[in-house]
């Protein structure tokens, strides 16, 4: 999608980073001939570039989880001479029975929704397979859990950007044993006839034959698998014994792969009297079917045994220019299989014997992996990609010259569950996120300028996974105190956990900037003896790894543990010269847990740290006033220093003012509370807070709140679709809260708010996140303030500054928004964003229920 830049008169926005994982389903990823990978990500189709190892765009439009994607055509050499220039097409199917066709303009790098079939199926679409008949005509087949297999005729536009049309040719009813795999190909020696293979829950492969204009009729059934058929794929036409044949690969939950050969019948007949009725010879050689005046025979070619768990996908190596017309079937004839045993295998026939053997085996050794849901080839046949149970991508490339040498490559990553919270590091070096997928992740901008790699631009990548937990994570908070990086997390348990960055992470963080920058304050490395952390047996506590116990192995290369499948996947924290691979992230980048905070009676729901880093506030789920209390913790000793009571139901969000004088909280009880700090020095330790005001602000649950950068105003957002602005007013040496303004009602609930930092002397910018996933920027201009700078209310008029383009936004509820001022080129801003006296460069990070973390580069001209 290029840079995804959207501009208005006073603001310019571009997407700097998208992090999201692949949906946990078999046919959710496909590598197209344009060298882009499309995959289902929650309710969107995401596009990522394997060369840049980054997600370029997400395509919104589906209303349910995307189950399958398919490029049309799958291989570049299948395109005819009269094909549509400058536009490529992608099919996607979702769990609500919708099929969509997407068009991609290669010259402008823009995507469009070319076709929307809202009633393609009554239930979930499970698989899509397509083929091009000519440059403008295509055929695709869809399977569904509604018990039907439907065949569609697609007419592509003559010019890029034109209209597409589709017609339903046939609907095949397969009953309750639904089909979950399907593939298409031209029959050997006859491009007029098309063969359709489908398989599913009845353990059989069903072959149908037909034409592009006529109805498909049953040809035969292939039996042999002992469990569900999960994947089918036809090879390219193969020249064998001066005749053309076709191979069909099938994989099943019986852990086996079967190869079937489809040949014109005269190739297999040894006499002049072909058998017309079932016979022992037909049973041995395979079933025969007829279409028109020609006859074909299907024979069992080979049984591939090697996987130890369900084989979810099987794919033939794509043809390339120099071997498409070859007569040597062994030159590029090989099959890629992926399995739940966490391995992918490449199978190839031996040149002399013809016996199919496992030539290459790659996989993930981390004990946190639970297998691969699918695998696919790169368009040149020298790269393979798998997506796993946790939505992660695993990429390998054959870097050997003359022999196979498959090396792991960097791939994008992200959460595979709703992301509930994000927080910038205290110096802005990285972004921390927490999710219901039970992990926290660190994303940072990597400087590639001093490395000999193809990627030369600064780009965002996941560099650590500090916490892999046993419960869904509900909230996180960066502790802003001096010294080492620390953060707190709260999950569906009564304990708040504190984590501290190990030395391996600190040194890696320095590498992200090419060694050109250090943090705002120096950390005494001599006192830092913890290199990393190990996961406990139950996945709850993470215990430190000390330097004296670790020895010299801490400096081992991150790939050293991947040399053998017998290696035990223990933690090997090390300093990284490049962003880590998924295998390393899942095991070797954990942060040690330094403290546990006990006190709440229910699972944690919200937390925040003050800006001086001296206090941490936590709150839990509550249905009574006695439980809905805010606990304050002294971060120097991690002891509780007070409890604040004012709400009667769960506190949904809290935030300290920038000067730490006030603590704001909002709740499900429709009230907000403002607590004021006492006078420091009156008591030992951090100054306590006392309730200043508790007021009913909205008619429904208040989801979010935020302080302005000057601490004179704060905003609240609610399920009642409204945003209200409140001001701190000084009267008679006392501070009071007054309502300033109310925004016009939004179209959906307001779930996230964030004031931008330092927008202008009298200008305020408020980011608003909605339940629909949309994000808006509102501009407020204040009236005259009192010269003494006290908390005096001034007039504040708001107007909508910008609505983010829907293609840039989330498709689920925006759970958190947070700003950061761009301070240097290490912050990954676009080089074209040159600041001037009247503009401000900031970054806006967001997370949502659509499993995505997004970072927007925003240029404000106020």
N, C-alpha and C positions, 0 to 999 in steps of 0.2 A: 504493500500500500504506500510505498514511498515514505515520506515523512509525516503523512497524515496531518497536514497543516490546515488549520481553520483560522481565518482572520476576520476581524471586524475593524471598525474605525479606530477603536481605542485599545484593542486587545488582540493578541495573536497566540494561538494555542497549537501545540503539536504533541503527539504521543512520543514520549521518550523511552518508555519501556512497558511491556505487557508480560506478566508472568501468570501462566495457567497450565494445568495438567490436562492430559488426554482422558476422555471418558473411559470408564472401565467396561468396555464391551469389545467384541471381536473385530468388527469391521470398521472401527472408528478412525483409522488413519490410512492415508494413501499418498504415495510419492508420485507426482505427476511428471510428464515429459518436459515441463518448463523448469524443472529442478526446484520446485516448491513442494512442501509437504502440507497437505490439508488434513485436519483432524477435528473430531468433535470435542468441544470444550463446553460443558454444561449445555446451554441452549444456543450456542453459537458454533460456527465453523471457523476455526483458527487457522491462519496461514503462517508457516515459519520457513525461514531460509536456512538450509543446512550449512551453507558457506559462512553465514554470519552468526549462526547459532542463536538466533533471536526471532521472536514472534513479530511479524510485520503488521498483522491486522487481525481483527475478528469480525466476522460477518453476522450481524444480527438479523433475525427474521423468524426463526423457529420459536415455538412456544413451549417446547418440551425438549428433553435431552436428545442430542443428535447421536443416532446409533450407527450410521454408516455414511461414508463418503466415497466417491468414485470419480476419477478424472475421465473426461471424454474427449479424445481417446486416451487410453492408458499409456500407450507407447507412441512416440513421435513418428515412427516409420509406418504406423497404420494410417496416417493422414494421406488422403489423395491429393492430386495436384490442384484440384479446384476447391480446396478447403478454404475456410474463412480465414483471411489474413488478419493478424494483429489482435485476435481474440481467442482465448482458450476458455473451456467450459468445465464446470465441476457440478456433479450431482450430490445431493445430500438428503438423507431421510431421517425422520425423528420419531420419537416414541408416541406422538399423537397422530401418526399416520400421514404426515405431510411430507411431500417431496418438493425440493426446490432446486432450480438450476441457476448457477452463478456464472457470470461472464467476467473475464479478466482481460483488460486491454493492456497488452505488453508495452506499448509505446508510452502510455501515460501512467502505467502501474495503478490503474483504478479498477475497482470491482463494482459490479451491479447485480441486482437481483433480476435475472432474465425471465424467470418463470416460477410460478407458485402454484402447486397442485394441492389445494387445501383438503381435498377429499380423495386423495390417491388410494388410501386404505382406511378401513374402519378402526384398525388397531396399529400397534407399533410396526414400523418398517424395520426389518432385520437385516436385509442385504440388498445391494444394488449392483448390477453388472451391465455394462454397456459396450457397444461397438459402433464404429462408423461404417455406413454403407457407401457413402460418397462424401464429398466435401461439405454438403449441406444436409444430408440425411443421416440419421443415426437411429439405432435401436437400443433400448435398454429394458431390463427386466427387474422387477422389484418383488421381494418376498415379504410376507407380513405374518404376524401372529394371529391375524383374523382368518387364517386358513386358505388364503389365496395367493397365487403367483400371477402377476399381471405383466403383460408385454405392451410396451409403448413405442410408438413411432414419433420421432422427434425431427422437426424441421428447423435447422439453424438459419440465422439471417445471412443474406448475401453480403451485407456490409457490417462491419463491426459496430455494435451498439444498436442494431436493428431488432425487430420483434422476432420472438421464437414461437413456434406452435407445436402442440403435442396432441396425439390422438391415441386412445386406448384401442389396441388391436385385439387383445384377447385377455380373458381372466380365467385362470385355471384353478378350480376348487380342489384342494388336496385334503380337506377334512381336518380332523383334530390333530393329526400328526403333522404339524406345520413344517414348512421348509425354512431353513436358516442359511442355506448356501446356494448360490446360483452362479453360472458362468455361461458365456456365449462364444461361438466361433463359427467360421465357415467350414463346411465339410470339405475333406480333402478332394482335390481335383475338380471341385465344382463350387464356384463362388456364388451360385444362385441359391443354393440350399444352406440353411443355417441350422446348427445343432445347439440345443439348449440342455444343459445338465443342471439338475437340482437335487439337493439332499437335505435331510433333516432328521426328525425324531423317529422315523421308521427304520433307520439304519441302512437304507438302500439309496442308491443313486438312480434317479429317473432321467432317462434321455428322451427328449422331444426333438422332432425335426419339423422344419417349415421353411417358409420364404419370408422376405421382407413385406410381402403384400398379403400372404395367405395365413391360415390358421396353423398353429403348431399341433402336431398329432403325436401321441405316444409312440416311441420307437422300441424301447426295451428297458429292463431294469437290471442293475448291476448289484449283485449281492456279494458280501464278503466281510464287510465291517460288522463288528459286534456291538457297536454303541453309536450314538448320534454322529451324524456327519456334520462337521463344523466348517469345512472349507473345500472349495473346488476351484480348479484353474486349468484352462486349456493352454497347451504350448503353441508356439508358432508352427506352421506346416514344416514337416521334416521330410527330406528326400532319403528314401531307404530302398535299396535294390531297384533303382530306376523307377520307383513309384513314390507317391506322396502319401504320408500318413499323419495322424494327429494323436498326441498324447494327452490324456486327462489325468491330473493328479488329484487325489482326494485324501483328506485327513479326518481323523475321527477321535472321539473320546476313548476309543479302545487303545490309544497310544501308538497306532500304526498309520503308515502312509501307504496307499496303494496307487500304482500306476496302471492305466488302462490304455490300450492302443486301438485306435479307430482307423481301419484300412479299407480301401475299396476291395470288394469281395474277391475279385479275380486274382488279387495278389496272394491270397491264402488258399485258393482252390487249386487242388492238384489234378483234378480230372475235369472232364467237360460236362459233368452232370451235377450242377449245384444242388445242394439239398434244399428242399422247399418246406419240409416238415421237421419237427423236433427229432433229433437223433443223437446217438452217443457221440458222433463226430462234432455236432454242434455244441454239445455240452462241454467237450474238451476244448474246442477252439473258441467258443464264445458265441453269444447271441448274434443274429443277423437281422438287419432291418433294411427296408426298401423305401426310397423316396423317388417318385417319378419312375424313370426307366433304369435307375442305378441302384446298386445294392452295396451295403457296407457291413463290415463285421467288427465286433468289439471283442478284444481278447485281453486277458489279464497279463500284464507285462512284468510287474515286479512288486514285491512287498518290502517296504523299507522299515526296518525295526531298529530302534536306537533310543527313542525318547522314553522317559520313565514316568510321564504323566500325560494328561490330555494334550493332543496336538491341535492347537486352535487355528492355525493358518498354514497354508502352503502356497507358494508362488514360484512360477517359472522365471528364470532370468530373462530380462527384456532383451530383444534383439538390438544390435548396434549396427552401424553403417557397414562395417567391413566384414560382417559375418551373416548378414541377413539372407544373402543368396548362396551361402556356402552349401556344399554337398556333404560336408563332414558334420554329422549330427552331434559328435562328441565335443566340437570346438567350444560351443557355448550352451550346450544343453545341460542345464543343471537346475535343481529345485532347492528352494529355501523353505525351511519349516521352522516354526516357532511353537514352543510348548510351555505348559505350566510347570515344567521341571526347571525353568529359568535358563533354558538354553535355546539357541538357534543353530540349526545345522544346514550345511550345504551338501547336497547329494549329487553325485556325478557318476555316469557309467564308466567302467574301466575300458580303455581303448581296445584291449585284446579280447577280454572275456565278455564284455558288455554287462557285467554284473554291477549293479548300483551300489556305491559305497559312500559312507560318510566321509567327505573330504575335509570339511572345516567344521569346527564346533566352537561357538563363542557363547558367553553368558555372563550372568551376574552372580557373584559369590557372596554378596552381603546376606546375612541371615534375615534381614528385614524384607527382602524381596519375596514375593509370592507367585512368581511366574510371569510369563509373557502372554498377552492377549492377542498379539498379532505381529507380523513381520512383513516387510516390503523391501523391494530392491530400489536402488537409485536408478535414474534413467540410463546411465552408462554401464550399469551392471558391476560397478566396482565399489559400491557402498550398500550396506544393509542397515535397516532401521527396525527396532522393536519398540513396542509400548507395553508397559507392565501393569501389574495389578494396582500399583499406587499412582497410575497415570504418568509415570516417568518415561522418558525416551532414552534409548540406548543405541548409539550409532557406532558402526565400525566401517573402516575403509581399508581396501586392499592397497597397501603402500609398497608391496613388493614388486620387483622388476624381474619377471620371468618365473616367479614362484609366489605362492599365496603367503601374504603377511598381513593379516587383518589386525589393525590397531584401533583401539577405542578413540572416538572423537567427541568433541564438546557438542552438547545439544541443549536446547532450552529446557527450563523446568518451571515448576509452579505447584500450587496447592491443588489437591483433588477433592477438597471439601470447602464449604463456605468460609471465607476469610473474614474474621470478626474484628480484627484490630490491626493497625499499623502504627509505627512510631519511628521518627527519625532519631539517629544517634545524637548525642549531645553536641558533637561538632559537625554533624551532617554528613559524616563519611559513609554511612550506610543506612539502609532502611530495614527495620525489623517488622515481621508480620507474624500473626498467630491465627490458627485456623482450627475448625472442627475436624480436620484430618489428623489432629493430635500432634502436630508439629509446629515449631516456630522456625522461621527461615530468615536469613540475612542476605539482602541483595545489595550489591555495590557496583559502582561504575569502574570498569577495568580499563587501564591505559595500555594499549597494545603497541605504542610507538617505539618502544625499545626492544620488541620481540620480533623474531623472524617468523612471522605468521601471515596468513592471507588476510586476516582481519586487521585493518589499520585504523579504523575509527574506534573512538571510545564507545564502549557498549556495556549495558547492565547485565549482570549475571548473578546467579545464586552462588555465594562463596562459603556459606556455612549453614548448618542445620543445628542450632544450639540445643534444641530440645526435641526429643522423640518420646512422646508420652503415652500413657495408657488410658488417658481420658481426653475428651474433647476440650480444647483450650477456648476459654471465653473472653479473656482480656490479657493485655500485656501493658507494661509501663517501663520506659527507660528511666533509670535512676540517674539524675543529672548531677550527682556529686562529683567532686574532683577525684582524679585518679583513674583507675581502670574502668573499662566499660562494664556496667552492671544493668541487669533488667529483672523485673519481677513478672511472673505469669500466674494467672488464676484459671483453673480448669473446673470440671465438674466434680470437684472435691472441696473439702473445707479448708484446705491448706494453700497458702500462697508460697510460692517457691522463688528463691533468689538465685540467679546465675551470674557468674563472673567470667569474663573472657580469658581464655588461656593464652599462653605465650605464642603458641602456633598460630592462633587466629590473629593476634596483634601483628606478628611479622608478615602474615599473609596480607593483612589490611594495608600495610605499608607498600607491598608489592602492587596493589591495585593502582597506585598513582605513579608507578615506575620509580619509586624511591625518591620522588621529588618533594614530598610533603610529609610533615609530621602533625600529630594531633595538637590541640590547643595547650595541653600541658604534658610534660614528660612523665613517663611512668618508670618507676624504679624497677628495672628488669632483674636486678640482683635479688630482690625479694620475691620475684615471680618464679616459683618453682613448679608450677602446674602447667603441663604441656597440653593436656586435653582431658577427656573424660571417657569412661566406659559405661555402657548401658547395663542396668541391673537386670536380673532374670525376669522380673515382672514388668519391666518397662516403666517404672515410676521414678526412682532416684537414679541420678547420674553421678558416679563416684569419680574423683579426680585421679589422673595419672601423673605421678611425680617424676621429675627429671632423674632423680637418683635411682628410681626403679625402672625407668624406661631404657636407659643406656643409650647407645648410639643409634638405635633403630628409629628414633624420632626424625632423623634426617633422611630416611629412606624415601625413594621416589614414590609418588602416590600410586603408581601402577605396579609396584613390586609385589603387592599381595594378589595380583591378578594372574600371575604366571602359571599357577597350577590350581586345578579344581579341588585338590586335597587340602589346600591351605585353610587354616581355621580363620574365620573372619573376625579377628580381634581388632580393637581400635589401634590405628597407626597414625596418630596426629603428626603432621609435618607442615613445614612452610611450603606454600604453593607458589610456583612461578607462573601459573596460569589458572583460570577458573577450574574448580574440581569437577570431576565426572560424577554421575549419579552414584556409582559404587562407593566412591570416596565420601560423598556428602552424607549418605545414609549411616555411615559407621564412624568416620574418623574426624568429624568436625563438631562433635558435641562439646558443650560447655559444662564445666563441673557445677554442681549445685552446692552453694555455700551455706544457705540457711533455709529453714522452713518456718513459716509464721502461722501459729495456731491461735484460734480465738473465735472464728465464725462458726455459726451453727449449721449453715447450709453451704452449698457450693458457691464459689466465688463467681461474681458476675461483672464487676467493674472495678477499676483501680486507676490511680494516677500518681505522679510524683510532682513535687513542687519544683520550681525553677532553680532554686539554690541547691537542690538535692538533699536536703536535710530530712524531709518527711516523705512517707509513702502513705497514701490513703487507699483503703480497700473496703469493698462492700459486697454483700452476698445476696442471693435470692431470698425474698422475704414476703410473708403474708401478714405480718403483724409489726407494730411499732417497735417491739422489743428486739426483733431480729433485724429490722431495717436500720441498722446503725452503721456509722462510718468509723472504722478503726484507723487510728493514726499510729505510724511506726517510725521510730527514730532510726535513720539509716546508718548511723555510726555504731549503734549497738544492736539494732534490730529488735528492740523491745517496744512493746506497746506503750504509748504515751497519752492515750486518751480515746474516748468514744464519743461520737457526736450523734445525737438523736433529733430527728425532726420529721422523718417520713414514716409512712405506714405500710408501704409496699416496696417492691424491689427498686433500688436505685439503678437507673439505666446508664448514667454517665456522670462523671465528676471531672472538674478541671480547676486548677489553681490559677489565680491571676498572675500576670507576669512579674509583679512585684511581691508576690507571695502574701499579700495582705488579706486576700479573700480566697475562700474555697466555695465553688459553685457546684451544686448537685441538682439533678432532675430525676424524676421517679415516675413509676407507673401510677402513682396516686394523683397525677395531674398537677403536682406542686413542684415548684423549685425552691431551693433553700440557698441562702448566702450566709456563710460563716465568716466572721471577722477575726483576724489574728489579734491576740493580746499583746501587751507591751513586752518586748524582750527584756530579760534580766529580772523580771518580777519573780520568776520561778526558775529552778534549775532545769537545763535542757531546752529543747525547742519550745517556743512560745505556744501555748494552747490556743485553740480557736473556740469561739462562742457563737451561738446562733444570732444573726443579725435580722434576718427576715425569712419567713416561710409563707409563700403565697400560692394560691391556685391560679395558674396561668393559662391553662388550656382546657378544652372540653374532653380531650382524649389523652391517652398516654403521651408523656413527653419523652421522646427518644434521644434527644441530643441537645447539647449546649456548647457555647464557645465564648471566650473573652476576646474583646478587641485588643489590638496591640498597645493601646494607651491605657487599658484597664478602666476606661470610663463607661464602657458599654458592654453588655453581653446579650447574646441571642439565644432563644430557645425554639426548638422545632418539635412538632407533634404529629401524632396520627390524625389529628383533625385537619391536616393539610395546610397548616398555617405556620408562619415564622413571626415571632414577636421580638422587638428590640427593647431592651431595658437599660436604664441609665442609673448610675450611682450619683445621688444628689446630696450635697453637703448643706445642712441647715442646722443652725444653733449648735455648731461643733459636733453634730451627729451626722452619720451617713445613713441615707435612706435610699430606697429603690423605687423608681417610678417608670411607668410604661411610656415609651417614646413613640413607637410606631408599630404597625402591623402590615406585613406584606399581603398582597392579594393572594387569595387561596390558590394553592397549586393543584395539579390534577391528581396527585397521589400523596401519600404520607411523606412527611419530611423526616428522614432518618439520619442525616449527617449534616453538620455545620462546621465551618472553619473560617475565621477571619484571617485575611492575608496580613503578613507583617509589613509594616512601614509602607503603606500604599501612597501616602502623601500627607502633607501637613493638615489638611482638612478633608481628605478623602479616605473612605473606608471601602474595602472590597470583601464581600462575604460570599463564600462558596456554599452552595446548597445542594445536597445529595438527596435524591428521591427514592421511594420504594420501587419505582419502575426502572431504576438504574441510571436515569438522566442526571446530569450535573449542570447547574446554572451559576453564573457569577452575577452578583448584585452590587451596585455601586451606591454608596451613601456619602452625601456631602453634609458636613456639619456647619452650624452657624457659629456665631462668635462665642468664645469661651472667656471665662474670667482670667485676668492676667496672672493671678497667683497659681494657676494650674490646679486648683482644687477640684473636687469631684462635683462640678456644677453642670447641670443638664443644659445642653444646647440643642437646637433644632437639628434633626437628622432626617434628610429626605433620601429615600432609596428608589432606585430604578433598575430594571434588568439590564445589565451590561452585556451579557452574552449567554446564549444557550449552547452548550457543547453539541456538536454534531452527533447524531445517534450512533454513527459508526465508530465514534471514539469512546462511547460510554459503556457502562455495564448494562447487562440485561437482567440483573437481579438487584435486590435492594442494596443501596450504597450504605455500608456499615460504618465507615470512618473516612474522614477527610483530614489532611494535615499538610501544612505549608512548610516550605523551607526557602530561605533566600539563597540564591546562587552567588557563591563567593569567588570561584575560580574556575578555570577550564577543567579541573578534575571533577566538576559537578555534572559533566556530560551535557552541557547546554549546546545548542546548535551554534556553529561558528558564525552563522549569518545573524545571530542575535547580538548585535552590538549595542550595548547600553549607551544612553545619552542622559542629559540632565533631566529630561522629562519622562524617562521610562524606568521601569523596575523589572528585573528578571527574577522570577521565582519559580519554584517547582511545587506542584500539587500532587501529593500521593493519595491514592484512594484504594479501597478494598470493598468487595461486595459478596453477596450471596451467590454470585455466579462463579465462584472459585478464583476470581482474578484479582491480581494486584496491578495497578496501573500508576505510572508516573507521567504527569503532564508538564511540559515546559511552557511557562506562561510569560508573555511579555506584556506588561501593563504600561499604558501611556495615559497618565492622569494629570 
